[in-house]
């Protein structure tokens, strides 16, 4: 009986997971227009994923963005050469906070530990920063630096979220040149 209860709790928590799969067939070319700072990658219902730039932008026409059968490919190499200081390119994926709070009610805890799982490939010696990011009364974030190896890899990051969150997203921040391909990003309660 106890095993059945645990199985139901874990099955309900799995239903609360949400994932963005960035693969696309046929391939799509994306761009950030001159004078703008972002480009929508996915918009479906409550789901929104966008690539955006912090700070002073360089020549956005040099930024290579596409969705392919392998995933969302970001190549900021030539673009970063035109950025005056601290080049940075970000992908933000908004998640449904109500689904995570549903898990809170199922498990009878405060907002549970949550996990972001990112499936990505990048340049040798590449790195990125993975964030839980949201809004309470002010800006909330937790960050983890991730070193990349050649080939596709799965990166995870776990954090406890405050119960006062009004929205939550996963953010990937790239500040080194190279070709990065993001296959998927998932957020789930543990």
C-alpha angles and dihedrals in degrees: 000000000000090000089054091051091051090048091052092048092050092045091051091048090052089055087058092061118105128197139189114210109196098190115119134183121222096034118253127207115218130192144184107226121229110274093023129098104204148042125201112233101176130012116169121145107308091348117105127167121174140171113225144170129234123205126004109349125225125208101321091193088073092059110102114212129166144150113227137163086274094054141259108340119203120185111177095164100112093031092056090057089065098048111102097217141352100008112213136173122186139194116200122191116189116215131201106259090193090066091053090047089051087060088052090058092045094051096037093228136114113273099315132232107284132204133210114202116194122188106201145148124205145162121301107274088013123146141186138181119242118205141190099210132178148128131267113154084315139014114304125194144153119194138199126186114224125200113210129218126198113281135027115319139174116233122190134194126184128197141158110243123216114252089230094069116134095185138003135201140167115236128195116198121196120192102161127076121251141086115296123186119194113197099178146339124206135185122197141161116247 
